[in-house]
Amino acid sequence: MNKIIFVIMISILGLSVKAQNTVQDVLSAIEKNNPVLKANEQFFEAQNLGFKAQNNLANPELEWEKSFSSEEGKPYEILISQSFDFPTSYLYKNQLKKAKIANTENYKAKSRQDILLEAKLLCIKLIYYNKQKAELNNRLSSAEKLNDLFQKRLTEGDATILEANKIKMLRLNTANQLKMTNSKIANLTDDLIKLNGGKQIEFKLLKYPLMSIDQEMKNLLSQSLNADPQLKLLSTKEEISAKETSLVKTNSLPKFSIGYRYLNSDIMKQANGIKLGLSIPLWENKNKVKRARLLEQFSREEHLIGKMELENKFLKLFRNFLSLEKSLKEYAGVFTEKRYDTLLRKALTHGEISSIEYLTENIYYYESVGTYLEIEHEYYKTISELLKFRL
């Protein structure tokens, strides 16, 4: 269906397609050069190292004590000890570490998808303005020819000054529209270059990329939700919260320490042995379990809300897609293969219509083409947002 619309409208608008980059080429370059994505690699690598460090044992302790009493033989004592959490806490810490490290991949995937979607939408908008520019170039060429014709007629007395001025105004308006369109193209290109890390991008496509879409809404929704990194983030956060609750409960259990003690003095024999310690957390974990449970409940609700928001956004986009697709089909059925403005110009040149009739009909035709280009742009923008999970 997309190919049919393209063929019909390209023949209507008389646009030549000369692309120096495909949209995928641009996206591949940005994925490679984008400074945010490069920085994320370093940041999340540091995050992962931090998660791994949380599983380290507490530092060993070394104590040295000396007495300066001569009656006791100036004794001194050396103690080396190591403390441990309750054994099951290391199990939960390890599970938490793995979940948090896995979740950094979801963060990276979301950042990558957001940047590539932004870049793709910029490409879609650039294609829209490139097509608009090509159309305005055709209009300006036509307006200049008409202006020359009416200036000649005015000199020969076959046209009035009013008619000549109206044609001149048409040429001026078209030229100014072309200038504004060129400015928008330059600004959008700068935005693409920024996303590409400052490296140049030349993007002159006049044809939208072909994107196949499953029109079975439930299937497409399922694919979108299953691949959405934001939803994966929320799901993993819920899982992490549950594990953190278990860890906080475990931290309410006793901690242990074991060590070696050495004692020596001038009047006593050397003595050594082991030291065992037990720490009972009576106060330090007060309210921590309750807090962890509340955060776990919050993460569960946040996941459900996030899923509903994504579903709602998808349904709005899908309805918009169906409406735009219907409008494009209607335009495809109305336009003919011959350019209407060319026929109007011929009719005016041969005196079959007046300049007023020509301007009135031409303005109507230009508005119709402009509306079509806007709808086409929104159509491909909507598809790009629906299919962002494929990026």
N, C-alpha and C positions, 0 to 999 in steps of 0.2 A: 504494500500500500504506500509506504514512504517513497519508494522508487518512482511509483506512478506520479505522485504529487510533485516530486522533484523534476521529472521530465516535462510535465505540463507547464509548471511555473517557470522553469528555465527558458522554455520556448516562448512563454508569454513575455517575460521580462528581458529577453535577449541578452542574458548575462553569459560572459565567457568565464569558464572555471580554470583558473591557473593558481594552483596551490603550491607554495614553496615548502610548507610544513603541513603535516597532518596533525590533528588534535592529539593523537597518541604520541607523536614525536615531541610535541610541546610538553605533555605530561611526563614523559620519560626524562626529559631534560630537567624539568623542575624537581622531580623526585631525586635526581642526582645532585642538583646544585643548590636547592633551597637551604638557606642558612638556619632556619628554624629546625628543620629535620636533622641537619648535621648537629646542631646544639643538643637536640633531644637525645641523640645517641650517647653523647658524653654524660648528660644529666642522668639518664636512666641507668647507665652503667655504674655511676656513683651511687645511685639509689640501691641497686642490687648489692653492691659491696656493703652498704649500710645495713641492709636486711641480713646479710650473712654474718656481720659483726655482732648482731644482737644475740646470736646463738653461742658466742664465746663464753667460756667459764669466767668466773670472777678471778681477779688477780690473786696470786698466792701472797701470803703475808709473812714477813720475816721480822721477828722481834728480838732485841738484845737488851738485857737488863743487868746492871752491875750495882752491887752494894759497896759502900765505902766504910763499912763497920769493920774495925780490926779484930774485934772479938769473934766475929763470925767468919773470919778468914777471907774477907773481901770476895764474897761469892759473885758469880755471874751466871746468867742463864740465857740460853738461845732457844727460840721457839720458831718453827716453820710450820705453817698451816695452810690448808686449802678448803674453801667453803663450797657447798653444792646445794642446788635447789632440790626439791623433791623430784625423784626420777621421772615421773610422768610429765613434768613441766617441759622437759627437753623434747619429749615426743610432740607436744603441742607447739613448741617453739619451732621445731623443724617443719611441721605442717604449715605454720604461719609463714615461715620464710619462703617455702615453695609457692604458696598462694600469692604472696606479695610480688615475688619475682615474676610469676606468670602474669600478674596483673599489669606489670610494666609494659608487657607486649600489647595489652589492650590500650594503654595510654598512647603508645607509639602508633598503633593502628588508627586510633581516633584522630590524632594529630595529622597523620599522613592523609587520611581520608578527607579531613576538613580542608587541608591545603590543596589537594588535587581537585576537590570539588570546586573550590574557589577558582582555581586555574581553568577548569573546564568551562565553568559558567562565563569566565572572561572570554574564552575562545568562542563560545556560542554567541556572546554579545558582539564580539569583533566580526564574526561572520555576518551577523545582522547588519552592522554598519558598513561592512565591505559591500554587501549586496545593495544597501541603500546608496552608497557612493557610486556604484556602477550605474544604478538607475538614474541618479542625479546627473551623472556625466552624459548619459543619453538625452536627458531632458534639456541640459544646458546646450548641447550641440544642436538640438532641434530648435531651441529658443533663439540661439544666435543666427541660425539660418532664416528663421522667420523675421527676426529683427532686421537683418540685411534686406530681406524681401520687402518689408513694409517701409523701410527707409527709401528704397528705390521707388516704390509705389507713391510714397508721399511726394517725392521729387517730381514724379510724372503726373501727379494730380489724381491718381487712382485710389488714394487712401486719405483719410482725415488725420489731423494731428492727434486726435483723441485715440484713434485706433493704433497709431504708431506708438504712442506713449504707453498704452496698455500692454503691447507686445514687449516694449522696452522694460516695463515693470516686471513682467513675467520672467524675462532673462535675468534681471537683477535679483529677484527673489530666489530663483533657482541657484544662482551663483553664491548667494549668501548661505543658503541651506547646505551647499556643498562644502563651504568653508567650515561651518559648524560641525558637519559630519567628519571632516578631516581632523578637526581638533579633538573630537571624541575618540577617533581611532588612535590618535597619537597618545592620548591619556591612557586608554586601555592597554596599549602596547607597553607604555611605561610601567603599568601595574604588573603586567606579565614579566617584564624584565626584572622588576623588584623581586617577584616570587622566584625567579631563576637565579637569584644571587648576584644580580647586576650584569649578567651575561646577556648579550644581544639575542633577541628573537625577532624574526621577520615572519609575520603571519598575515597572509593575504588570501586565505581561503574564501571562496564564494559558495561553498557547498557544505551543508551540515553533515556531520558524520552519521553513518547508518547505525542505528541502535535498535536491536530487536527487543521487543518487550512482550512478556507473557500477559495476555489480556485477561487471563483467569485471575481475578483479584486475590482470591485466597492463596493461590500458589505464590504469587508475587509478594504478598504480604509476609507469608511464611519465610520465603527466601530472604527478604529484607531484614526481618527481625532476627533470624538465625545468624546472619552475618554482621549485624550492626555492632560495632565496637563499643558504643555508648551503653548498649544494653548488656554487653558482656562485662563492662566495667561495673555496672550496678549489681549484676549477678555475683561477680567475684567479691565485691565489697560486702555483700550479704554473707557470703561464705566466710570471709575473713573475720567479720564481726562475731559469727558463731564460734569460731576457733579462739578468738580473743576472750570470749566469755568463759570458755573451758579453761583457758590458761589462767585467767584471774581466779577462778575457783581453785585451781591447783596451787596457786601462789598462797592460798590460805593454809596450806599444809606446812608442816615443819621443814626447816632447812637444816643441813648438816655441815659439820666441818671436821676435818681430821688433820692431825699434825704430828710433828716429832719434837720432843723437848729434851734439851741437854743442859745439865746442871753441874757446875764445878766450883771449888773454892780451895783456899790454901790449907784448910784444916779438915776438909771433908773429902771423901772419895768422890770420884766422878759418878754421876747418875744420869741415866737417860731413859726415855720411854715414849709412849704415844699419848696424844691428846685427842679426845673426842668431844665434839660440841653439838648442841642442839638449840636451834632458834625457833621459838614458837611465836608466830605473827598474830599477837592478840589485838593490836590496835592499828597497825599500818595499812591493813586491807579493809578497814571499815568503810562501808558504802561502795567499794570498788566493784563488787559483784553486781549490786543493784544498778550501778551506772552502766556496766558492760551489757546487762540485759536490756536496758532502755536503748542503748546505741544499736544493739542487735535488732530490736523491734523497729527502730527508725530506718535502718538499712533495708529491712524487709519491706516496709511501706514505701521507701524511696524507689526500690526496684519496681514495685507494682505501679506506682505513679509514673515512673519513667517509661514503662512499657505502654501504659495507656496513652501517654502523650505522643509516643512514636507511632502508635496505631492511628491515633486521631490525625496526626500530620500526614501520614501515608494516605488515609482515606480522602482527605481534602485534595491532595496532589492527584490522586487517581481520578477523582470526579472532574477535576480541572482538565486532566489529560483527555478524558472521554469527550468533554465539551469542545476542547480545542481541535481534536481530531475530526469531530463532526463539522466544525466550521471550515476546516481546511478542505474537506470533501466538497462542501457547498461551493467554495470559491473555485475549486478545480472544475466543477460542473458549469460555472458561469463564464469563466474566462475562455476565450478561444485561442487558437494557436497564433493568429495574426495580432500584432500590436495595434490596439485601438487608437493610440495617439498618432501612429503613423498614418492610419486611415483618415483621421481628423485633419492632419496636416495637408494631406493630398486634397481633401475636400475643400479646405480653405484656399490652397494655392490655385485650384481650378475655379474658384468662385462659387462653389456649391453651397457654402455656408458663410455667414458673416463672421467677423472677428469676435464679436460678442458671443455668438453661438459656439465658436471654437473655444474661447476661454472658459465658458461655462461647462462645456462637455469635458474639456481637458482637466479642469480642476476636479471634477467629479471622478474622472478616471484615475488621476494621481492620488486622490484620497482613498480610492478603492485599493490601489496597489500598496499604498502605505499601510492601510489596515491589514492587508494580507501579510505583509512583511512582519508586522507586529505580532500577529497571531502565530505565524510560523516560528518567530523567535521564542514566544512564550511556550509553544508546543515543545520545542527541543530543549528549552530550559527545564520544563516540567519533567520530561523524560530523563534528563540528566540527574535531576534530584531523586526521582524514583529509583534510578539504577545506580545510585552512589555506592551501594554495597558491592558493586563489581569493580570499583576502583582499587 
